[in-house]
Amino acid sequence: MSGVQTYEDNNLLVGYEHSDDAGVYRINDEVALVQSVDFITPIVDDPFIYGQIAASNALSDIFAMGAVAKTAMNLLMWDQDHISKEMISDILRGGAQKLKEARAVLLGGHSVGDLEQKYGLSVSGVVHPQKIWRNHRAQIGDVLVLCKALGTGIVSTALKNKHIAYSPNLEAIESMTQLNLKASLCAREFDIHACTDITGFGLVGHLLEMCADNKSAQIFFDDVPLFDGLNALIHAGQIPNGSKKNYHYLSQFVDNKLQEKESITLFDAQTSGGLLFALPKDQAPRLVESLRFLGYTKSAIIGEFIPLGEKKIVLDYFSAPTITPPPSTQSS
């Protein structure tokens, strides 16, 4: 958008300046409108599951702002000469199921002819103007909690190359179809200083956006949740081009003490990845416990924000120090 002049309005609370996950416009003192749009090409051959993944991926931007989704519009690009209406119906059914799960109303949509299949959503949600989560307001000393495992790009590439057999019960497939809604609602009970969802730029790319201002972040690689069998896929060369591009571009901002085949997981381009929260250290263990109870079973503390160093991000093997939460203040 560099060089593009846009209309200015004092009710615009979040624009595109900080690469936040969605835009936010104030309607009144109690309600702000949150809007985002996202669509993807197929990453699985199952049209229904593809629709679920695409919808989950699009909805996640709303949840990453601390908002709830209210309405959505389908965005569909398809080759009518080669893709049957039955397959398109399955894609749309998959998307509609996830919208129903999110309690968001489908208003309609738009389709165009295209040689490459694409599907996604334009989503509108609401949030209180004083309760918006931004991606760049973490504080030094905050810790990072990730609610899903990494590796969807690598697993999707292995599926595309027929290196592994497809099953809707694959760990990565189940993760990509899992909405981040419950994680977002759960985290509202904590002092979230910043949040984003991990998608195409990988963990490192989105963490770099969180490292705005005078701070760096260090990642505890031994604590980062990964899908089972991921190392074997990496050694078999099942690494997507997007992840390789992330690695080569983003490495200039990283003090990387890991081996390349280990660290590539942190640069892996994700689809419908987890929410990444920044919050006070003493609250993190309870957040992880709550997320795991809600079904985000691989939730973990994966890093912390530190004073600005020579590089914005430090990748190392060490684990997070043991954090003892303060005693509960609830009476028995």
MIPA-494470 format. One record per residue (C-alpha): residue number from 1; residue in three letters; y, x, z. Coordinates in steps of 0.001 Angstrom, whole numbers, plus 500000, padded with zeros to 6 digits. Last residue first. Layout:
<node NUM; "ALA"; <Y; X; Z>>
...
This chain:
<node 332; "SER"; <477981; 487349; 549194>>
<node 331; "SER"; <481593; 488239; 548466>>
<node 330; "GLN"; <482493; 489736; 545110>>
<node 329; "THR"; <484311; 493087; 545254>>
<node 328; "SER"; <481406; 494906; 543643>>
<node 327; "PRO"; <481067; 498552; 544580>>
<node 326; "PRO"; <482705; 501048; 542215>>
<node 325; "PRO"; <480646; 502124; 539214>>
<node 324; "THR"; <478866; 505482; 539446>>
<node 323; "ILE"; <479144; 507389; 536194>>
<node 322; "THR"; <476600; 510086; 535447>>
<node 321; "PRO"; <478075; 512596; 533034>>
<node 320; "ALA"; <477633; 511738; 529364>>
<node 319; "SER"; <475094; 513855; 527570>>
<node 318; "PHE"; <475695; 517215; 525932>>
<node 317; "TYR"; <474787; 517787; 522303>>
<node 316; "ASP"; <478253; 518274; 520834>>
<node 315; "LEU"; <480634; 516651; 518347>>
<node 314; "VAL"; <484340; 517167; 519078>>
<node 313; "ILE"; <486896; 514938; 517335>>
<node 312; "LYS"; <490625; 515369; 516706>>
<node 311; "LYS"; <490434; 519124; 516282>>
<node 310; "GLU"; <492501; 521849; 517938>>
<node 309; "GLY"; <492625; 519786; 521111>>
<node 308; "LEU"; <494475; 516657; 522207>>
<node 307; "PRO"; <493630; 515661; 525764>>
<node 306; "ILE"; <490274; 513882; 526097>>
<node 305; "PHE"; <488853; 510518; 525093>>
<node 304; "GLU"; <485205; 509903; 525943>>
<node 303; "GLY"; <481781; 509710; 524398>>
<node 302; "ILE"; <478591; 507774; 523733>>
<node 301; "ILE"; <478183; 505256; 526552>>
<node 300; "ALA"; <475332; 503110; 525316>>
<node 299; "SER"; <474284; 499784; 523830>>
<node 298; "LYS"; <470799; 499997; 522330>>
<node 297; "THR"; <469617; 496613; 523574>>
<node 296; "TYR"; <472480; 494541; 522277>>
<node 295; "GLY"; <470523; 491458; 523336>>
<node 294; "LEU"; <472870; 489827; 525845>>
<node 293; "PHE"; <471322; 491736; 528775>>
<node 292; "ARG"; <471969; 494980; 526902>>
<node 291; "LEU"; <475635; 494068; 526562>>
<node 290; "SER"; <475957; 493298; 530270>>
<node 289; "GLU"; <474383; 496600; 531327>>
<node 288; "VAL"; <476596; 498531; 528916>>
<node 287; "LEU"; <479693; 496752; 530234>>
<node 286; "ARG"; <478650; 497443; 533825>>
<node 285; "PRO"; <478199; 501145; 533071>>
<node 284; "ALA"; <481614; 501318; 531322>>
<node 283; "GLN"; <483827; 499922; 534077>>
<node 282; "ASP"; <484270; 503181; 536034>>
<node 281; "LYS"; <485208; 505105; 532893>>
<node 280; "PRO"; <488086; 502860; 531892>>
<node 279; "LEU"; <487685; 501286; 528438>>
<node 278; "ALA"; <487342; 502180; 524772>>
<node 277; "PHE"; <484976; 499889; 522870>>
<node 276; "LEU"; <483060; 500477; 519633>>
<node 275; "LEU"; <481666; 497290; 518113>>
<node 274; "GLY"; <478425; 497687; 516233>>
<node 273; "GLY"; <477702; 498021; 512547>>
<node 272; "SER"; <477656; 495229; 509979>>
<node 271; "THR"; <477217; 497805; 507212>>
<node 270; "GLN"; <477472; 501443; 508197>>
<node 269; "ALA"; <478434; 504554; 506244>>
<node 268; "ASP"; <476720; 507479; 507983>>
<node 267; "PHE"; <479193; 510030; 509368>>
<node 266; "LEU"; <477641; 510123; 512854>>
<node 265; "THR"; <474163; 510125; 511316>>
<node 264; "ILE"; <475163; 513167; 509244>>
<node 263; "SER"; <475499; 515075; 512542>>
<node 262; "GLU"; <471805; 515729; 512873>>
<node 261; "LYS"; <471157; 516920; 509333>>
<node 260; "GLU"; <474315; 519026; 509511>>
<node 259; "GLN"; <473338; 520812; 512728>>
<node 258; "LEU"; <475620; 520006; 515614>>
<node 257; "LYS"; <478582; 521934; 517080>>
<node 256; "ASN"; <481076; 520090; 514895>>
<node 255; "ASP"; <484742; 520509; 515772>>
<node 254; "VAL"; <485921; 517692; 513501>>
<node 253; "PHE"; <489098; 516885; 511556>>
<node 252; "GLN"; <488158; 518931; 508469>>
<node 251; "SER"; <484680; 517399; 508617>>
<node 250; "LEU"; <486134; 514026; 507573>>
<node 249; "TYR"; <486112; 514688; 503836>>
<node 248; "HIS"; <482698; 516307; 503388>>
<node 247; "TYR"; <480916; 514079; 505889>>
<node 246; "ASN"; <482447; 510824; 504674>>
<node 245; "LYS"; <481546; 511734; 501094>>
<node 244; "LYS"; <477953; 512395; 502159>>
<node 243; "SER"; <477853; 509048; 503962>>
<node 242; "GLY"; <479131; 507254; 500870>>
<node 241; "ASN"; <476562; 509035; 498708>>
<node 240; "PRO"; <473740; 507548; 500760>>
<node 239; "ILE"; <471288; 509829; 502621>>
<node 238; "GLN"; <467565; 509325; 502076>>
<node 237; "GLY"; <466854; 513045; 501627>>
<node 236; "ALA"; <463388; 513070; 503205>>
<node 235; "HIS"; <464806; 515046; 506149>>
<node 234; "ILE"; <467246; 512178; 506718>>
<node 233; "LEU"; <464482; 509578; 506534>>
<node 232; "ALA"; <462389; 511479; 509084>>
<node 231; "ASN"; <465388; 511720; 511411>>
<node 230; "LEU"; <465958; 507962; 511232>>
<node 229; "GLY"; <462482; 507017; 512431>>
<node 228; "ASP"; <463767; 504754; 515208>>
<node 227; "PHE"; <467351; 503651; 514716>>
<node 226; "LEU"; <469972; 505750; 516456>>
<node 225; "PRO"; <471815; 505277; 519758>>
<node 224; "VAL"; <474276; 508106; 520590>>
<node 223; "ASP"; <473409; 509582; 523996>>
<node 222; "ASP"; <472238; 513036; 522869>>
<node 221; "PHE"; <475268; 513226; 520590>>
<node 220; "PHE"; <477790; 512972; 523437>>
<node 219; "ILE"; <480918; 512504; 521315>>
<node 218; "GLN"; <484269; 514026; 522193>>
<node 217; "ALA"; <487573; 512357; 521448>>
<node 216; "SER"; <491063; 513739; 520909>>
<node 215; "LYS"; <494448; 512585; 522102>>
<node 214; "ASN"; <498134; 512775; 521279>>
<node 213; "ASP"; <498760; 509780; 519021>>
<node 212; "ALA"; <495969; 508165; 517001>>
<node 211; "CYS"; <492413; 508976; 518028>>
<node 210; "MET"; <491152; 505429; 517379>>
<node 209; "GLU"; <491527; 505957; 513630>>
<node 208; "LEU"; <489431; 509127; 513972>>
<node 207; "LEU"; <486806; 507046; 515766>>
<node 206; "HIS"; <486553; 504896; 512643>>
<node 205; "GLY"; <485836; 507899; 510457>>
<node 204; "VAL"; <483505; 509587; 512939>>
<node 203; "LEU"; <481385; 506477; 513514>>
<node 202; "GLY"; <480977; 505800; 509811>>
<node 201; "PHE"; <483759; 505219; 507291>>
<node 200; "GLY"; <482027; 502158; 505842>>
<node 199; "THR"; <481484; 500158; 509021>>
<node 198; "ILE"; <481771; 500736; 512761>>
<node 197; "ASP"; <483756; 497981; 514441>>
<node 196; "THR"; <486960; 498672; 516322>>
<node 195; "CYS"; <488198; 498392; 519896>>
<node 194; "ALA"; <490928; 499706; 522155>>
<node 193; "HIS"; <492071; 499424; 525783>>
<node 192; "ILE"; <489358; 497008; 526882>>
<node 191; "ASP"; <489828; 496173; 530557>>
<node 190; "PHE"; <486630; 494189; 531063>>
<node 189; "GLU"; <485746; 490473; 531075>>
<node 188; "ARG"; <486787; 490271; 527423>>
<node 187; "ALA"; <483887; 492615; 526688>>
<node 186; "CYS"; <481384; 489779; 526960>>
<node 185; "LEU"; <483137; 487693; 524308>>
<node 184; "SER"; <483179; 490637; 521902>>
<node 183; "ALA"; <479538; 491518; 522509>>
<node 182; "LYS"; <478579; 487863; 522091>>
<node 181; "LEU"; <480356; 487706; 518726>>
<node 180; "ASN"; <479030; 490973; 517277>>
<node 179; "LEU"; <476629; 488969; 515129>>
<node 178; "GLN"; <473108; 490295; 514618>>
<node 177; "THR"; <472155; 490330; 510933>>
<node 176; "MET"; <472827; 494063; 510600>>
<node 175; "SER"; <470813; 494842; 513747>>
<node 174; "GLU"; <467806; 492810; 512640>>
<node 173; "ILE"; <467846; 494634; 509324>>
<node 172; "ALA"; <468105; 498029; 511039>>
<node 171; "GLU"; <465145; 497316; 513335>>
<node 170; "LEU"; <462984; 496141; 510457>>
<node 169; "ASN"; <461851; 492575; 511100>>
<node 168; "PRO"; <463118; 491260; 507769>>
<node 167; "SER"; <460601; 493662; 506223>>
<node 166; "TYR"; <461107; 496061; 503354>>
<node 165; "ALA"; <458747; 498971; 502806>>
<node 164; "ILE"; <460036; 502525; 503097>>
<node 163; "HIS"; <460803; 505111; 500427>>
<node 162; "LYS"; <461326; 502286; 497937>>
<node 161; "ASN"; <464570; 503998; 496835>>
<node 160; "LYS"; <466628; 500933; 497766>>
<node 159; "LEU"; <464825; 500690; 501100>>
<node 158; "ALA"; <465485; 504357; 501882>>
<node 157; "THR"; <469132; 503858; 500943>>
<node 156; "SER"; <469379; 500859; 503269>>
<node 155; "VAL"; <467842; 502905; 506110>>
<node 154; "ILE"; <470366; 505713; 505619>>
<node 153; "GLY"; <473324; 503334; 505450>>
<node 152; "THR"; <472138; 501330; 508454>>
<node 151; "GLY"; <471842; 504462; 510605>>
<node 150; "LEU"; <473681; 503916; 513871>>
<node 149; "ALA"; <472531; 501825; 516833>>
<node 148; "LYS"; <474562; 498901; 518135>>
<node 147; "CYS"; <476867; 498212; 521119>>
<node 146; "LEU"; <478880; 501449; 521255>>
<node 145; "VAL"; <480749; 502265; 524479>>
<node 144; "LEU"; <483424; 504956; 524465>>
<node 143; "VAL"; <484981; 506305; 527652>>
<node 142; "ASP"; <488629; 506270; 528636>>
<node 141; "GLY"; <489942; 509461; 530241>>
<node 140; "ILE"; <492863; 509819; 527827>>
<node 139; "GLN"; <493883; 506298; 526882>>
<node 138; "ALA"; <492760; 504144; 523963>>
<node 137; "ARG"; <495486; 502264; 522125>>
<node 136; "HIS"; <494543; 502994; 518517>>
<node 135; "ASN"; <492111; 500273; 517388>>
<node 134; "ARG"; <494005; 497236; 518657>>
<node 133; "TRP"; <492567; 494427; 520763>>
<node 132; "ILE"; <494798; 491357; 520910>>
<node 131; "LYS"; <495155; 489667; 524291>>
<node 130; "GLN"; <498911; 489053; 524509>>
<node 129; "PRO"; <499097; 487032; 521280>>
<node 128; "HIS"; <496131; 484883; 522403>>
<node 127; "VAL"; <493498; 484998; 519676>>
<node 126; "VAL"; <492559; 482882; 516681>>
<node 125; "GLY"; <490354; 483319; 513644>>
<node 124; "SER"; <490496; 483238; 509865>>
<node 123; "VAL"; <487771; 484709; 507673>>
<node 122; "SER"; <487644; 485536; 503959>>
<node 121; "LEU"; <483976; 485986; 503330>>
<node 120; "GLY"; <481440; 488065; 501460>>
<node 119; "TYR"; <479312; 488322; 498372>>
<node 118; "LYS"; <478985; 490755; 495496>>
<node 117; "GLN"; <476561; 491001; 492569>>
<node 116; "GLU"; <477494; 493456; 489844>>
<node 115; "LEU"; <478011; 492242; 486268>>
<node 114; "ASP"; <480747; 489913; 487463>>
<node 113; "GLY"; <481664; 486282; 486868>>
<node 112; "VAL"; <483974; 484788; 489442>>
<node 111; "SER"; <483448; 482588; 492496>>
<node 110; "HIS"; <485836; 481053; 495026>>
<node 109; "GLY"; <485386; 479479; 498423>>
<node 108; "GLY"; <485032; 476331; 500470>>
<node 107; "LEU"; <486173; 475417; 503985>>
<node 106; "LEU"; <483244; 476852; 505970>>
<node 105; "VAL"; <483873; 476088; 509643>>
<node 104; "ALA"; <483240; 478796; 512254>>
<node 103; "ARG"; <480956; 478208; 515236>>
<node 102; "ALA"; <479752; 481843; 515037>>
<node 101; "GLU"; <476141; 480653; 514708>>
<node 100; "LYS"; <477294; 478144; 512089>>
<node 99; "LEU"; <479040; 480935; 510200>>
<node 98; "LYS"; <475831; 482974; 510396>>
<node 97; "GLN"; <473802; 480133; 508896>>
<node 96; "ALA"; <476398; 479582; 506180>>
<node 95; "GLY"; <476085; 483182; 505024>>
<node 94; "GLY"; <472322; 482932; 504681>>
<node 93; "ARG"; <472621; 479590; 502916>>
<node 92; "LEU"; <475140; 481115; 500497>>
<node 91; "ILE"; <472755; 483917; 499579>>
<node 90; "ASP"; <469856; 481470; 499183>>
<node 89; "SER"; <471945; 479246; 496910>>
<node 88; "ILE"; <472843; 482270; 494815>>
<node 87; "MET"; <469148; 483054; 494442>>
<node 86; "GLU"; <468410; 479481; 493389>>
<node 85; "LYS"; <471310; 479556; 490932>>
<node 84; "SER"; <469541; 482386; 489172>>
<node 83; "ILE"; <470999; 485853; 488637>>
<node 82; "HIS"; <470674; 487268; 485113>>
<node 81; "ASP"; <473041; 485345; 482858>>
<node 80; "GLN"; <475192; 484026; 485711>>
<node 79; "ASP"; <476109; 487545; 486801>>
<node 78; "TRP"; <477680; 487031; 490201>>
<node 77; "MET"; <480825; 487474; 492293>>
<node 76; "LEU"; <481122; 485238; 495350>>
<node 75; "LEU"; <483804; 485023; 498027>>
<node 74; "ASN"; <483105; 482186; 500465>>
<node 73; "MET"; <485976; 480905; 502605>>
<node 72; "ALA"; <485995; 480951; 506410>>
<node 71; "THR"; <487330; 479030; 509392>>
<node 70; "LYS"; <487541; 479398; 513186>>
<node 69; "ALA"; <486434; 482924; 514104>>
<node 68; "VAL"; <487033; 484079; 517668>>
<node 67; "ALA"; <489386; 486934; 518530>>
<node 66; "GLY"; <489148; 490187; 520501>>
<node 65; "MET"; <490300; 492147; 517439>>
<node 64; "ALA"; <486797; 493520; 516831>>
<node 63; "PHE"; <485495; 489925; 516776>>
<node 62; "ILE"; <487609; 489164; 513715>>
<node 61; "ASP"; <486450; 492283; 511889>>
<node 60; "SER"; <482844; 491385; 512720>>
<node 59; "LEU"; <482994; 488147; 510751>>
<node 58; "ALA"; <482878; 490022; 507444>>
<node 57; "ASN"; <479813; 492108; 508349>>
<node 56; "SER"; <477965; 489130; 509794>>
<node 55; "ALA"; <478660; 487216; 506574>>
<node 54; "ALA"; <477403; 490038; 504355>>
<node 53; "ILE"; <474320; 490552; 506524>>
<node 52; "GLN"; <473380; 486873; 506530>>
<node 51; "GLY"; <473887; 486552; 502784>>
<node 50; "TYR"; <471738; 489638; 502182>>
<node 49; "ILE"; <469070; 488121; 504453>>
<node 48; "PHE"; <469007; 485002; 502261>>
<node 47; "PRO"; <469036; 487017; 499027>>
<node 46; "ASP"; <466092; 489300; 500004>>
<node 45; "ASP"; <466524; 492387; 497813>>
<node 44; "VAL"; <468433; 494312; 500483>>
<node 43; "ILE"; <471727; 496218; 500338>>
<node 42; "PRO"; <473381; 493716; 498007>>
<node 41; "THR"; <477046; 494470; 497184>>
<node 40; "ILE"; <479596; 493811; 499890>>
<node 39; "PHE"; <482482; 491511; 500733>>
<node 38; "ASP"; <485267; 491615; 503300>>
<node 37; "VAL"; <488383; 489633; 504169>>
<node 36; "SER"; <490400; 489469; 507379>>
<node 35; "GLN"; <492758; 487130; 509202>>
<node 34; "VAL"; <493768; 486599; 512835>>
<node 33; "LEU"; <496207; 483764; 513615>>
<node 32; "ALA"; <497983; 483999; 516960>>
<node 31; "VAL"; <498054; 481262; 519587>>
<node 30; "GLU"; <499698; 480870; 522990>>
<node 29; "ASP"; <503350; 481820; 522434>>
<node 28; "ASN"; <503333; 480284; 518956>>
<node 27; "ILE"; <501850; 480929; 515509>>
<node 26; "ARG"; <501866; 484728; 515823>>
<node 25; "TYR"; <500340; 486558; 512850>>
<node 24; "VAL"; <497496; 489082; 513178>>
<node 23; "GLY"; <495950; 491222; 510441>>
<node 22; "ALA"; <492388; 492445; 510744>>
<node 21; "ASP"; <490322; 495566; 511485>>
<node 20; "ASP"; <493319; 497748; 512255>>
<node 19; "SER"; <494200; 500426; 509715>>
<node 18; "HIS"; <497245; 501490; 511760>>
<node 17; "GLU"; <499953; 500375; 509321>>
<node 16; "TYR"; <498052; 497386; 507900>>
<node 15; "GLY"; <499794; 494654; 509846>>
<node 14; "VAL"; <499440; 493461; 513430>>
<node 13; "LEU"; <501973; 491244; 515217>>
<node 12; "LEU"; <503684; 489598; 512250>>
<node 11; "ASN"; <505853; 486994; 513964>>
<node 10; "ASN"; <508969; 489089; 513399>>
<node 9; "ASP"; <508583; 488616; 509652>>
<node 8; "GLU"; <509020; 491189; 506898>>
<node 7; "TYR"; <508236; 490499; 503241>>
<node 6; "THR"; <506459; 493382; 501548>>
<node 5; "GLN"; <507609; 496409; 499550>>
<node 4; "VAL"; <504766; 498443; 498076>>
<node 3; "GLY"; <505457; 502190; 498068>>
<node 2; "SER"; <502256; 503050; 499892>>
<node 1; "MET"; <500000; 500000; 500000>>
